[in-house]
Amino acid sequence: MLVLTAGTGRVVQAIAAELAAIPGPKRFLPAGSARAPVAGFEPVPGGVADPGARARALEGARELVVLPTFDPRGTDAQAALAREAGKAGVRRIHLGSLIGAAPRTPVCLLRWVGLIEREVIASGLPHAILRCAPFMQSISLFTRRDARGLALVGPFRDAAFPWLDAADVGAILAARLASDDLGNLVCQLSGPEAVDFETLAHRLGEALRETVRYIDVSLPEAQGRLEATGLSAVQIRALTEYWDYLVSGVVKTACCQTAAQLLGRAPRSLAEFFAAHAAELRTAA
């Protein structure tokens, strides 16, 4: 029995699609503002904040996958789930973390995830903690169409990120779940190259066969744009603070070879991702 606790955004759906191919029963314990079902997983009513739902989800479970929801209430509930996992008979915990996560960092988003990391380690169970670079699936969050055409809009100046396909993270998790490895794994995962938003806009334009501009905006304007997506005020503040620390270089997401080593192949490139998701990105704008 595999239990996944997460929201249901694009990143989670990409990872869950890889996990769904693993044989055996699976349960999905919603976290945060999860609204959609996850294909291949039996939903557990109540959500991770409900102690009864956590108990029902963990009954008979052997593997636990935690994908944080970037909300302080979700953090507390997912940390509690990690504490309860061992007593329920869970064999291993697998956490999708972020590069820079730490319980004492000044960046609240990374602190929340770092607190879950701490509980996973304190559980004493074999664990995998995958600290990830920004995900390609998040790019659609910045696409906008106006009278001048398609644009990427964000407060990123000339910062470059080693964009990572969440499906590759799912593939790494799936391989570990299918193995009997009871060792601990704590590592950083990134995509094959660091790309700034000007270059990102150009490459997206090539995939869509239209001109795509990058519009750099201030953090307050970025916060206003995020409000239209339905994120809570707490999540918006946490995200824009995280972006600010990324741009300033306080949090550094450098390229590394770990993903290629764990996948046994090169991670998906931006060109490959754009080719596969061009229609989705156009619609998201």
C-alpha positions as CSV (number, residue, x, y, z in Angstrom):
1,M,0.0,0.0,0.0
2,L,1.4,3.4,-1.1
3,V,0.0,6.6,0.4
4,L,0.5,10.0,-1.3
5,T,-0.3,13.2,0.5
6,A,-0.2,16.4,-1.6
7,G,-2.2,19.0,-3.4
8,T,-3.4,18.5,-6.9
9,G,-1.6,21.1,-9.0
10,R,0.4,20.5,-12.2
11,V,3.6,19.4,-10.3
12,V,1.7,16.8,-8.2
13,Q,-0.2,15.5,-11.2
14,A,3.0,14.9,-13.1
15,I,4.7,13.1,-10.2
16,A,1.5,11.1,-9.4
17,A,1.2,9.9,-13.0
18,E,4.6,8.2,-12.7
19,L,3.7,6.7,-9.3
20,A,0.4,5.4,-10.6
21,A,2.2,2.9,-12.9
22,I,3.7,1.1,-9.8
23,P,1.8,-2.2,-9.1
24,G,-0.2,-2.3,-5.9
25,P,-3.0,-0.4,-4.1
26,K,-2.6,3.4,-3.6
27,R,-4.3,6.0,-1.5
28,F,-4.4,9.8,-1.9
29,L,-4.7,11.9,1.2
30,P,-5.5,15.5,0.1
31,A,-3.5,18.3,1.5
32,G,-3.9,22.1,1.4
33,S,-6.5,23.2,-1.2
34,A,-6.5,19.9,-3.2
35,R,-9.5,20.0,-5.4
36,A,-9.1,17.4,-8.1
37,P,-8.8,13.6,-8.0
38,V,-5.5,11.9,-8.7
39,A,-5.8,9.2,-11.3
40,G,-4.9,5.7,-10.0
41,F,-5.2,6.6,-6.3
42,E,-8.1,5.9,-4.0
43,P,-9.1,9.2,-2.3
44,V,-9.2,9.4,1.5
45,P,-12.0,11.7,2.6
46,G,-11.2,14.3,5.2
47,G,-7.7,15.5,4.2
48,V,-4.4,15.4,6.0
49,A,-5.4,17.9,8.6
50,D,-8.0,15.4,10.0
51,P,-6.3,13.0,12.5
52,G,-9.0,10.4,11.6
53,A,-8.2,10.7,7.9
54,R,-4.5,10.3,8.6
55,A,-5.2,7.1,10.5
56,R,-7.4,5.7,7.8
57,A,-4.8,6.6,5.1
58,L,-2.0,4.9,7.0
59,E,-3.9,1.7,7.8
60,G,-1.9,-1.1,6.2
61,A,0.4,1.4,4.4
62,R,4.0,0.4,3.7
63,E,5.2,3.5,1.7
64,L,4.5,7.1,2.3
65,V,5.2,9.9,-0.3
66,V,4.9,13.5,1.0
67,L,4.7,16.4,-1.5
68,P,4.4,19.7,0.6
69,T,1.6,22.1,-0.1
70,F,3.5,25.3,0.8
71,D,1.0,26.3,3.4
72,P,1.8,26.5,7.2
73,R,-1.4,24.5,8.1
74,G,-0.5,21.8,5.6
75,T,3.0,21.8,6.9
76,D,1.9,21.0,10.4
77,A,-0.5,18.2,9.2
78,Q,2.1,16.6,6.9
79,A,4.7,16.8,9.7
80,A,2.2,15.0,12.0
81,L,1.7,12.4,9.3
82,A,5.4,11.7,9.2
83,R,5.5,11.3,13.0
84,E,2.6,8.9,12.9
85,A,3.9,6.8,10.0
86,G,6.3,4.5,11.9
87,K,3.7,3.5,14.5
88,A,1.3,2.7,11.7
89,G,3.7,0.3,10.1
90,V,5.0,2.4,7.3
91,R,8.4,1.0,6.0
92,R,9.8,4.1,4.2
93,I,9.1,7.8,3.7
94,H,9.8,9.7,0.5
95,L,9.7,13.5,0.5
96,G,9.7,15.9,-2.4
97,S,11.6,18.9,-0.9
98,L,13.1,22.1,-2.2
99,I,16.7,23.2,-2.7
100,G,17.6,25.3,0.3
101,A,15.0,23.8,2.7
102,A,16.0,24.0,6.4
103,P,14.1,24.3,9.6
104,R,15.9,27.6,10.6
105,T,16.1,29.4,7.2
106,P,14.6,33.0,7.1
107,V,12.6,32.0,3.9
108,C,9.3,30.8,5.2
109,L,8.5,28.5,2.3
110,L,11.8,26.7,2.7
111,R,11.4,26.7,6.5
112,W,8.0,25.0,6.2
113,V,9.4,22.3,4.0
114,G,12.5,22.0,6.3
115,L,10.2,21.3,9.2
116,I,8.7,18.4,7.4
117,E,12.3,17.2,6.5
118,R,13.1,17.3,10.2
119,E,10.2,15.1,11.1
120,V,10.9,12.6,8.3
121,I,14.5,12.2,9.6
122,A,13.4,12.1,13.2
123,S,11.0,9.2,12.4
124,G,13.9,6.9,12.2
125,L,12.5,5.3,9.1
126,P,14.5,4.8,5.9
127,H,13.8,7.9,3.8
128,A,14.5,9.7,0.6
129,I,14.6,13.5,0.6
130,L,14.7,14.9,-2.9
131,R,15.5,18.7,-2.8
132,C,14.3,20.0,-6.1
133,A,15.0,23.0,-8.3
134,P,12.1,25.1,-9.7
135,F,9.7,22.9,-11.8
136,M,9.0,23.3,-15.5
137,Q,5.3,22.7,-14.7
138,S,5.4,26.0,-12.8
139,I,6.2,28.0,-16.0
140,S,2.5,28.1,-16.9
141,L,1.9,30.2,-13.8
142,F,3.7,33.1,-15.5
143,T,2.1,32.9,-18.9
144,R,-0.2,35.8,-19.9
145,R,-1.8,36.9,-23.1
146,D,-2.7,40.5,-23.8
147,A,-3.3,42.8,-26.9
148,R,0.4,42.5,-27.8
149,G,0.4,38.7,-27.7
150,L,1.9,36.1,-25.3
151,A,4.2,37.0,-22.5
152,L,6.0,35.5,-19.5
153,V,5.4,37.8,-16.6
154,G,7.4,37.6,-13.3
155,P,9.8,39.4,-10.9
156,F,12.9,37.5,-11.9
157,R,15.2,40.1,-13.7
158,D,18.1,38.1,-15.1
159,A,18.1,35.2,-12.7
160,A,18.6,31.7,-14.3
161,F,17.1,28.5,-12.9
162,P,18.0,24.8,-13.7
163,W,14.4,24.0,-14.5
164,L,13.4,20.4,-13.6
165,D,10.5,18.4,-15.0
166,A,8.4,17.1,-12.2
167,A,7.8,13.9,-14.2
168,D,11.5,13.1,-13.8
169,V,11.1,13.4,-10.0
170,G,8.2,11.0,-10.2
171,A,10.3,8.6,-12.2
172,I,13.0,8.7,-9.5
173,L,10.5,8.1,-6.8
174,A,8.9,5.3,-8.7
175,A,12.2,3.5,-9.2
176,R,13.0,3.8,-5.4
177,L,9.5,2.6,-4.5
178,A,9.9,-0.4,-6.8
179,S,13.2,-1.3,-5.2
180,D,14.0,-2.8,-1.7
181,D,16.5,-0.1,-0.9
182,L,16.3,0.6,2.8
183,G,19.2,3.1,2.8
184,N,18.7,6.9,3.3
185,L,18.9,9.2,0.3
186,V,19.2,13.0,0.7
187,C,20.1,14.8,-2.5
188,Q,19.6,17.8,-4.8
189,L,17.9,17.5,-8.1
190,S,18.0,19.9,-11.0
191,G,17.5,20.1,-14.8
192,P,20.3,19.9,-17.3
193,E,20.8,23.7,-17.8
194,A,20.2,27.0,-16.1
195,V,17.9,29.3,-18.2
196,D,16.8,32.9,-17.5
197,F,13.3,34.2,-18.3
198,E,14.4,36.1,-21.4
199,T,15.8,32.8,-22.9
200,L,12.8,30.9,-21.5
201,A,10.4,33.3,-23.4
202,H,12.4,32.8,-26.6
203,R,12.3,29.0,-26.4
204,L,8.6,29.0,-25.5
205,G,8.0,31.2,-28.6
206,E,9.9,28.7,-30.8
207,A,7.8,25.8,-29.5
208,L,4.5,27.8,-30.0
209,R,5.7,29.4,-33.2
210,E,4.8,32.9,-32.1
211,T,6.7,35.7,-30.4
212,V,6.8,35.5,-26.6
213,R,8.0,38.5,-24.5
214,Y,9.4,38.5,-21.0
215,I,7.9,41.2,-18.9
216,D,9.8,41.9,-15.6
217,V,7.5,43.2,-12.8
218,S,7.9,44.3,-9.2
219,L,7.1,41.9,-6.4
220,P,3.9,43.8,-5.4
221,E,2.6,43.5,-9.0
222,A,3.5,39.8,-9.0
223,Q,1.5,39.4,-5.8
224,G,-1.5,41.0,-7.4
225,R,-1.3,38.7,-10.4
226,L,-1.1,35.7,-8.2
227,E,-4.3,36.7,-6.4
228,A,-6.1,35.9,-9.7
229,T,-5.0,32.3,-9.5
230,G,-6.9,31.7,-6.3
231,L,-3.8,31.2,-4.0
232,S,-4.3,32.4,-0.4
233,A,-2.6,35.5,0.9
234,V,-0.2,33.4,3.0
235,Q,0.8,31.3,0.0
236,I,1.3,34.4,-2.2
237,R,3.6,36.1,0.4
238,A,5.5,32.8,0.8
239,L,6.0,32.3,-2.9
240,T,7.1,35.9,-3.7
241,E,9.5,35.9,-0.8
242,Y,11.0,32.7,-2.1
243,W,11.3,34.2,-5.6
244,D,13.0,37.2,-4.1
245,Y,15.6,35.1,-2.3
246,L,16.2,33.1,-5.5
247,V,16.8,36.3,-7.6
248,S,19.0,37.8,-4.9
249,G,21.2,34.6,-4.8
250,V,20.6,33.9,-1.1
251,V,19.1,30.6,-2.3
252,K,21.2,29.1,-5.1
253,T,19.8,26.4,-7.4
254,A,22.8,25.2,-9.3
255,C,22.9,22.5,-12.0
256,C,24.1,19.1,-10.8
257,Q,24.3,15.5,-12.2
258,T,22.3,13.7,-9.5
259,A,19.1,13.5,-11.5
260,A,20.9,12.0,-14.4
261,Q,22.6,9.5,-12.2
262,L,19.3,8.4,-10.5
263,L,17.3,8.3,-13.8
264,G,20.0,6.5,-15.8
265,R,19.5,9.1,-18.6
266,A,19.5,12.9,-19.1
267,P,16.7,14.8,-17.4
268,R,14.1,16.2,-19.8
269,S,15.2,19.5,-21.4
270,L,13.1,22.6,-21.8
271,A,12.9,22.0,-25.5
272,E,11.4,18.5,-24.9
273,F,9.1,19.8,-22.2
274,F,7.8,22.7,-24.4
275,A,7.3,20.3,-27.3
276,A,5.2,18.0,-25.2
277,H,3.2,20.7,-23.4
278,A,2.9,23.5,-26.0
279,A,-0.9,23.3,-26.2
280,E,-1.3,23.3,-22.4
281,L,1.0,26.3,-22.1
282,R,-0.9,28.2,-24.8
283,T,-4.2,27.4,-23.0
284,A,-2.8,28.5,-19.6
285,A,-2.2,32.0,-20.9
